[in-house]
Amino acid sequence: MRLEAWMGEHLMGWLNHDPQSNRFAFEYAPVWLGRESAFPLSPCLPLSRPANLSADTHSATVRQFFENLLPEGDALDDASVAFQVTKANLIGLLSALGRETAGALSLRTEGASINEAMASRRHLPRSELSERIRDRHQVPFSVWDGKIRLSIAGYQDKVAVLEDADSWYLVEGRDLASTHILKPEPAHAIFAGLTTNEFFCMRLARAVKLPVAEVRLHHVPEPVLAIKRFDRIVTGSTVRRLPAIDGCQALGLSVGFKYERPYGDSPDVRNIRDGASLPMFFKLMAAAARPIVERRALLRWAIFQVLIGNTDAHAKNLTFLVNEGGLTLAAAYDLVCCLVFDGQQVADTYAMAIGDAFAPADVSAMEWASFCLAADLPPAMVRNELQTLVRDTLTSLPIIADAARQEGADDGMLGKALPAIESECHRQLEMAKHIPEMFRHEKRALNGASKKSADS
């Protein structure tokens, strides 16, 4: 089986699968390699394959990259049933779902007509959206008009739409693309208020000058969060897709390793940290076209997750725009204060640690110093950014909360999130001034241990 991989209007290459060996391979098209602006799918799949790379290693890397394009959880189950393709059949799922992925990459069966899918644009009334939200237990939210409308990774219910003149449309076809993601309140009662929570945290991030996706809160009458896609540029009636990859794709990891502790937090496996980590991303950004700018942006993103208590800020919640110049950190999204939810349902440990601290209560000046060493960051820079973000966040909290209430945000959720974030901000501000001192202590201890090891 072979799928064509298109980057926008350009043939980029071919995804191959040999069912006998169960190996995958990706081959760049000569016409793509001949472009001055050619770039690879990810740093892990360079334009020129290393001569010493084994077929098995290449196959695993290719599979991991393309698996990250698929939705997770119930949405993947629904797609598997709808297309009568097992969840283990990656190439079959990509053939069905790969026409509009995150970014500009699209996949289709080799030899299929470019215009095989007639462009269609179907109005989605708010009344229909409301009905579908209420019927989620009977009809999967990813299925619309008898078709799977979701090809975006993640667990939450969502649907991709084109927004035009304050109306929403379900679109398909090579020349049409979605501009917004609509996320209703989760069906499970334990997550009541999540739309308000995310709306508030996203608006707060914008107030403290983090690059963040634009959001609006609608009521149909059920609350729905509309998120403007940062991987789309709208010019008049044209929607252009921007090449983008998520953090797992950038690091060459499978979706199962989006957490630093990929096997969980139980005592017998919590010491295994083979998954994505913040130091990995800082090392990745050191090779960016503008490493100083990108590393600072990543640092501010990481600090903000701590301030709002977003324990679920995993590798797939980081996205990078891709071009011939390298990687650029994209706008932030999926920002949630997890501290307000029950720790039995939402992880109360960080997806990626600060130093060796996975629990918010364990973050200290010493752990920030360890983080500086591991990520190769100047401690004064981390202290200054932490202090600046804390002060800006504390100043913005009541202003953004009042504005959120005026736009229909749930006051009960705001009443929980505000004190949780404010408390964490004050705690972090107190420890920030000690980071350089703890860094010097950590470095002396490390150098002493190294000298002792060398002498022995």
C-alpha positions as CSV (number, residue, x, y, z in Angstrom):
1,M,0.0,0.0,0.0
2,R,1.3,3.5,-0.9
3,L,-0.1,6.9,0.0
4,E,0.9,10.1,-1.6
5,A,1.9,12.8,0.9
6,W,1.1,16.4,-0.2
7,M,2.3,19.5,1.4
8,G,-0.3,22.0,0.4
9,E,-0.3,21.9,-3.4
10,H,3.0,20.2,-3.7
11,L,3.7,16.4,-3.8
12,M,6.2,15.9,-1.0
13,G,6.7,12.1,-1.2
14,W,5.2,8.7,-0.6
15,L,4.3,6.7,2.5
16,N,4.9,3.0,1.9
17,H,3.8,0.0,3.8
18,D,4.9,-3.6,3.1
19,P,2.3,-5.9,4.7
20,Q,4.6,-8.9,4.6
21,S,7.3,-7.4,6.7
22,N,5.0,-4.8,8.3
23,R,7.6,-2.1,7.6
24,F,7.0,1.5,6.8
25,A,9.1,3.8,4.7
26,F,8.9,7.4,3.6
27,E,10.4,8.5,0.3
28,Y,10.7,12.2,-0.7
29,A,9.6,13.0,-4.2
30,P,12.4,14.3,-6.5
31,V,10.3,17.3,-7.4
32,W,10.1,18.2,-3.7
33,L,13.9,17.7,-3.2
34,G,14.5,20.0,-6.1
35,R,12.7,22.9,-4.5
36,E,14.8,25.7,-3.0
37,S,12.3,25.9,-0.1
38,A,12.3,22.1,0.6
39,F,12.1,21.0,4.2
40,P,11.7,17.6,5.9
41,L,8.6,16.3,7.6
42,S,10.4,16.5,10.9
43,P,14.0,16.6,12.2
44,C,13.8,12.9,12.6
45,L,13.0,12.3,8.9
46,P,15.7,14.3,7.1
47,L,15.5,15.0,3.4
48,S,18.5,12.6,2.9
49,R,18.2,9.3,4.8
50,P,21.5,8.4,6.6
51,A,23.3,5.6,4.8
52,N,23.8,3.6,8.1
53,L,20.1,3.8,9.1
54,S,18.5,0.4,9.2
55,A,15.2,-0.4,7.5
56,D,13.7,-1.4,10.9
57,T,14.8,1.9,12.6
58,H,13.5,4.0,9.6
59,S,10.2,2.0,9.7
60,A,9.7,2.7,13.4
61,T,10.4,6.4,13.0
62,V,8.0,6.7,10.0
63,R,5.3,4.8,11.9
64,Q,5.7,7.0,15.0
65,F,5.5,10.2,12.9
66,F,2.3,9.2,11.1
67,E,0.6,7.7,14.1
68,N,0.7,11.1,15.8
69,L,-1.7,12.4,13.1
70,L,-4.5,10.3,14.3
71,P,-7.1,11.2,17.0
72,E,-7.0,9.3,20.3
73,G,-9.6,7.7,22.6
74,D,-13.2,7.4,21.5
75,A,-12.6,9.4,18.3
76,L,-10.1,6.8,17.1
77,D,-12.6,4.0,18.0
78,D,-15.3,5.7,16.1
79,A,-13.1,6.1,13.0
80,S,-12.1,2.5,13.2
81,V,-15.8,1.4,13.3
82,A,-16.9,3.8,10.6
83,F,-14.3,2.8,8.1
84,Q,-14.2,-0.9,9.1
85,V,-10.5,-0.6,9.7
86,T,-8.8,-1.9,12.8
87,K,-7.0,0.5,15.0
88,A,-3.8,-1.4,14.3
89,N,-4.1,-0.6,10.5
90,L,-2.3,2.7,10.4
91,I,-2.2,3.0,6.6
92,G,-5.9,2.2,6.3
93,L,-6.8,4.9,8.9
94,L,-4.5,7.4,7.3
95,S,-6.1,6.7,3.9
96,A,-9.5,7.5,5.4
97,L,-8.6,10.4,7.7
98,G,-5.5,11.9,6.2
99,R,-7.0,14.5,3.8
100,E,-7.0,17.3,6.3
101,T,-4.6,16.8,9.2
102,A,-3.0,19.3,11.5
103,G,-0.8,21.6,9.4
104,A,-0.6,21.4,5.7
105,L,0.1,17.7,5.2
106,S,-2.6,15.6,3.4
107,L,-2.5,12.0,2.4
108,R,-4.4,10.1,-0.3
109,T,-4.2,6.9,-2.2
110,E,-1.6,6.9,-4.9
111,G,-3.0,7.7,-8.3
112,A,-6.2,9.2,-7.0
113,S,-7.5,12.2,-8.8
114,I,-6.4,15.5,-7.3
115,N,-10.0,16.7,-7.7
116,E,-11.6,13.4,-6.5
117,A,-13.3,15.1,-3.6
118,M,-15.7,17.8,-4.8
119,A,-15.4,20.9,-2.6
120,S,-18.4,21.1,-0.4
121,R,-19.4,23.6,2.3
122,R,-22.4,22.8,4.5
123,H,-23.8,25.3,7.0
124,L,-23.7,24.1,10.6
125,P,-26.6,25.9,12.5
126,R,-26.1,26.4,16.2
127,S,-29.3,24.6,16.8
128,E,-27.9,21.5,15.1
129,L,-24.7,21.8,17.1
130,S,-26.7,22.0,20.3
131,E,-28.7,18.9,19.4
132,R,-25.5,16.9,18.6
133,I,-23.9,17.9,21.9
134,R,-26.9,16.6,23.7
135,D,-27.0,13.4,21.6
136,R,-23.3,12.4,22.1
137,H,-24.2,9.3,24.0
138,Q,-26.1,8.0,21.0
139,V,-24.2,9.4,18.1
140,P,-20.4,9.9,18.2
141,F,-19.5,13.6,18.0
142,S,-16.9,13.0,15.4
143,V,-19.5,11.7,12.9
144,W,-21.4,14.3,10.8
145,D,-23.5,13.6,7.8
146,G,-22.5,10.0,8.1
147,K,-18.8,10.9,7.8
148,I,-15.9,11.1,10.2
149,R,-15.2,14.8,10.4
150,L,-12.3,14.6,12.8
151,S,-8.7,14.1,11.8
152,I,-7.1,16.1,14.6
153,A,-5.1,14.4,17.4
154,G,-6.4,14.5,21.0
155,Y,-9.0,13.1,23.3
156,Q,-11.6,15.8,23.7
157,D,-14.8,16.0,21.6
158,K,-14.2,18.5,18.8
159,V,-15.2,19.3,15.3
160,A,-13.3,21.3,12.7
161,V,-15.2,24.1,10.9
162,L,-14.8,26.9,8.5
163,E,-15.9,30.2,10.1
164,D,-17.3,32.8,7.7
165,A,-19.3,35.9,8.7
166,D,-20.0,34.5,12.2
167,S,-21.4,31.3,10.7
168,W,-19.9,27.8,10.8
169,Y,-19.5,25.4,8.0
170,L,-18.5,21.8,7.6
171,V,-16.1,21.7,4.7
172,E,-14.3,19.1,2.6
173,G,-12.3,19.1,-0.6
174,R,-8.8,20.0,-1.7
175,D,-9.5,23.7,-1.9
176,L,-11.3,24.1,1.3
177,A,-10.0,24.0,4.9
178,S,-11.3,24.5,8.4
179,T,-10.3,27.7,10.2
180,H,-11.6,26.9,13.8
181,I,-12.0,24.0,16.2
182,L,-15.2,23.8,18.2
183,K,-14.9,22.1,21.6
184,P,-18.1,21.6,23.6
185,E,-18.2,21.0,27.4
186,P,-17.0,17.4,28.0
187,A,-19.8,14.8,28.4
188,H,-18.6,13.6,31.8
189,A,-19.9,15.7,34.7
190,I,-16.6,15.7,36.5
191,F,-15.2,18.1,33.9
192,A,-18.1,20.6,34.2
193,G,-16.8,24.0,33.5
194,L,-13.8,22.9,31.3
195,T,-14.8,25.3,28.5
196,T,-14.7,28.2,30.9
197,N,-11.5,27.0,32.4
198,E,-9.7,26.8,29.0
199,F,-11.2,30.0,27.8
200,F,-10.0,31.8,30.9
201,C,-6.5,30.4,30.8
202,M,-6.1,31.1,27.1
203,R,-7.2,34.7,27.6
204,L,-4.9,35.0,30.6
205,A,-2.0,33.8,28.5
206,R,-2.7,36.4,25.8
207,A,-2.8,39.1,28.6
208,V,0.7,38.2,29.7
209,K,1.9,38.3,26.1
210,L,2.3,34.6,25.3
211,P,1.7,33.7,21.7
212,V,-1.7,31.9,22.0
213,A,-4.5,30.8,19.7
214,E,-7.5,33.1,19.7
215,V,-10.5,31.8,21.5
216,R,-14.2,32.8,21.9
217,L,-16.8,31.3,24.2
218,H,-20.2,30.7,22.6
219,H,-23.5,29.3,24.0
220,V,-25.7,27.3,21.7
221,P,-27.1,27.3,24.5
222,E,-24.5,24.7,25.7
223,P,-21.0,26.3,26.2
224,V,-18.7,25.8,23.2
225,L,-15.1,27.0,22.9
226,A,-14.2,28.2,19.4
227,I,-10.4,28.1,18.8
228,K,-8.9,29.8,15.8
229,R,-6.5,27.5,14.1
230,F,-2.9,28.9,14.1
231,D,-2.0,26.5,11.3
232,R,-4.3,28.4,8.9
233,I,-4.0,31.8,7.2
234,V,-7.2,33.3,5.8
235,T,-6.8,35.8,2.9
236,G,-10.2,36.9,1.5
237,S,-12.0,33.6,0.6
238,T,-8.8,31.6,0.6
239,V,-7.6,29.4,3.5
240,R,-3.9,28.5,3.3
241,R,-2.6,25.6,5.4
242,L,0.7,26.1,7.3
243,P,3.1,23.1,7.7
244,A,3.2,22.1,11.4
245,I,4.1,19.1,13.6
246,D,3.5,18.4,17.2
247,G,6.1,17.8,19.9
248,C,6.1,14.0,19.6
249,Q,6.6,14.3,15.9
250,A,9.4,16.8,16.4
251,L,11.2,14.5,18.9
252,G,10.6,11.3,17.0
253,L,8.5,9.8,19.7
254,S,5.3,7.7,19.6
255,V,2.1,9.1,21.1
256,G,2.5,6.7,24.0
257,F,5.6,8.7,25.1
258,K,4.0,12.2,25.2
259,Y,4.4,12.0,29.0
260,E,7.9,12.0,30.6
261,R,6.9,9.1,32.7
262,P,5.4,7.0,29.9
263,Y,4.5,4.0,32.1
264,G,2.7,6.1,34.8
265,D,3.3,7.3,38.3
266,S,3.1,4.1,40.3
267,P,6.1,3.5,42.6
268,D,7.6,0.6,40.5
269,V,7.8,2.6,37.3
270,R,7.9,6.3,38.3
271,N,11.7,6.3,38.0
272,I,11.5,5.5,34.3
273,R,11.6,8.8,32.4
274,D,11.9,7.7,28.7
275,G,9.1,10.0,27.4
276,A,9.2,13.6,26.2
277,S,10.8,16.1,28.6
278,L,11.4,19.8,28.7
279,P,15.2,19.4,28.4
280,M,14.6,17.5,25.2
281,F,12.6,20.4,23.7
282,F,15.2,23.0,24.8
283,K,17.9,20.9,23.1
284,L,15.7,20.7,20.0
285,M,15.3,24.5,20.0
286,A,19.0,25.0,20.2
287,A,19.1,23.9,16.5
288,A,16.3,26.3,15.5
289,A,16.9,29.1,13.1
290,R,16.5,31.6,16.0
291,P,17.6,29.5,19.0
292,I,17.6,32.4,21.6
293,V,14.2,33.6,20.6
294,E,12.7,30.1,20.4
295,R,14.2,28.9,23.7
296,R,12.9,32.0,25.5
297,A,9.4,31.4,24.0
298,L,9.6,27.8,25.2
299,L,10.7,28.8,28.7
300,R,7.8,31.3,29.0
301,W,5.4,28.5,27.9
302,A,6.8,26.1,30.5
303,I,6.6,28.6,33.3
304,F,3.0,29.5,32.5
305,Q,2.0,25.9,32.7
306,V,3.3,25.9,36.3
307,L,1.6,29.1,37.2
308,I,-1.8,27.9,36.0
309,G,-1.3,24.4,37.3
310,N,-1.6,22.7,33.9
311,T,-0.4,19.3,34.9
312,D,-1.5,17.8,31.6
313,A,0.9,20.0,29.4
314,H,2.4,17.0,27.5
315,A,4.4,16.8,24.3
316,K,1.4,16.8,22.0
317,N,0.3,20.1,23.5
318,L,3.4,21.7,21.8
319,T,3.3,22.4,18.1
320,F,6.0,23.7,15.8
321,L,5.6,25.5,12.5
322,V,8.0,24.1,9.9
323,N,9.7,25.6,6.9
324,E,13.1,25.6,5.2
325,G,14.4,27.7,8.1
326,G,13.7,25.1,10.7
327,L,11.2,24.9,13.6
328,T,9.3,27.8,15.2
329,L,7.2,27.4,18.3
330,A,3.5,27.8,17.4
331,A,0.8,29.6,19.4
332,A,-0.1,28.0,22.7
333,Y,-3.3,26.0,23.1
334,D,-5.0,23.5,25.5
335,L,-4.2,25.7,28.5
336,V,-6.1,24.4,31.5
337,C,-5.9,24.9,35.3
338,C,-6.0,21.2,36.3
339,L,-5.7,22.1,40.0
340,V,-9.5,22.6,40.2
341,F,-10.3,19.1,39.3
342,D,-10.3,15.9,41.4
343,G,-6.9,14.3,41.3
344,Q,-8.6,10.9,40.8
345,Q,-9.8,11.9,37.4
346,V,-7.1,14.4,36.3
347,A,-3.5,13.7,36.9
348,D,-2.1,15.8,39.8
349,T,1.5,15.3,38.6
350,Y,3.1,17.2,35.7
351,A,3.3,15.6,32.3
352,M,6.9,16.9,32.1
353,A,8.9,17.6,35.2
354,I,10.5,20.8,36.5
355,G,13.9,19.4,37.4
356,D,12.9,16.2,39.2
357,A,9.6,17.6,40.5
358,F,6.5,16.1,39.1
359,A,4.1,17.2,41.8
360,P,3.3,21.0,41.8
361,A,4.0,21.0,45.6
362,D,7.5,19.7,45.0
363,V,8.6,22.5,42.7
364,S,11.2,24.5,44.6
365,A,14.1,26.9,43.8
366,M,16.4,23.8,43.9
367,E,14.2,22.1,41.3
368,W,14.2,25.2,39.1
369,A,18.0,25.2,39.4
370,S,18.1,21.5,38.3
371,F,15.8,22.4,35.4
372,C,18.3,25.2,34.4
373,L,21.2,22.7,34.4
374,A,19.3,20.0,32.4
375,A,17.9,22.5,29.9
376,D,21.2,24.5,29.7
377,L,19.4,27.8,30.6
378,P,21.0,30.7,32.5
379,P,19.5,30.8,36.0
380,A,19.2,34.6,36.0
381,M,17.1,34.3,32.8
382,V,14.8,31.8,34.4
383,R,14.4,33.9,37.6
384,N,13.7,37.0,35.6
385,E,11.1,35.3,33.3
386,L,9.4,33.6,36.3
387,Q,9.2,36.9,38.2
388,T,7.9,38.8,35.2
389,L,5.2,36.2,34.3
390,V,4.1,36.0,38.0
391,R,3.7,39.7,38.3
392,D,1.9,40.0,34.9
393,T,-0.4,37.1,35.8
394,L,-1.3,38.5,39.2
395,T,-2.1,41.9,37.6
396,S,-4.2,40.3,34.8
397,L,-6.1,37.7,36.8
398,P,-9.0,40.0,38.1
399,I,-9.2,41.9,34.8
400,I,-9.5,38.8,32.6
401,A,-11.9,37.1,35.1
402,D,-14.2,40.1,34.9
403,A,-14.1,40.1,31.1
404,A,-14.7,36.4,31.0
405,R,-17.8,36.7,33.1
406,Q,-19.1,39.4,30.7
407,E,-18.7,36.9,27.9
408,G,-20.7,34.2,29.7
409,A,-18.0,32.2,31.5
410,D,-19.1,30.0,34.4
411,D,-18.7,32.0,37.6
412,G,-18.3,28.8,39.7
413,M,-15.3,27.6,37.7
414,L,-13.7,31.1,37.8
415,G,-14.2,31.1,41.5
416,K,-12.1,27.9,41.7
417,A,-9.4,28.8,39.2
418,L,-8.6,32.3,40.4
419,P,-7.5,31.4,43.9
420,A,-5.6,28.3,42.7
421,I,-3.6,30.3,40.1
422,E,-3.1,33.2,42.5
423,S,-1.8,31.0,45.2
424,E,0.7,29.2,42.9
425,C,1.9,32.6,41.6
426,H,2.7,33.9,45.1
427,R,4.5,30.6,45.9
428,Q,6.6,30.8,42.7
429,L,7.4,34.4,43.2
430,E,8.9,33.7,46.6
431,M,11.2,31.0,45.4
432,A,12.2,32.7,42.1
433,K,14.9,35.0,43.8
434,H,16.7,31.9,45.1
435,I,17.2,30.1,41.8
436,P,20.7,31.5,40.9
437,E,21.9,30.7,44.4
438,M,20.6,27.1,44.2
439,F,22.0,26.8,40.7
440,R,25.5,27.6,42.0
441,H,25.0,25.1,44.8
442,E,23.9,22.4,42.3
443,K,26.8,23.1,39.9
444,R,29.4,23.0,42.7
445,A,27.9,19.7,43.9
446,L,27.9,18.3,40.3
447,N,31.5,19.4,39.7
448,G,32.6,17.9,43.0
449,A,30.9,14.6,42.2
450,S,32.6,14.6,38.8
451,K,36.0,15.3,40.3
452,K,35.6,12.6,42.9
453,S,34.6,10.1,40.2
454,A,37.6,11.1,38.0
455,D,40.0,10.7,41.0
456,S,38.7,7.3,41.9
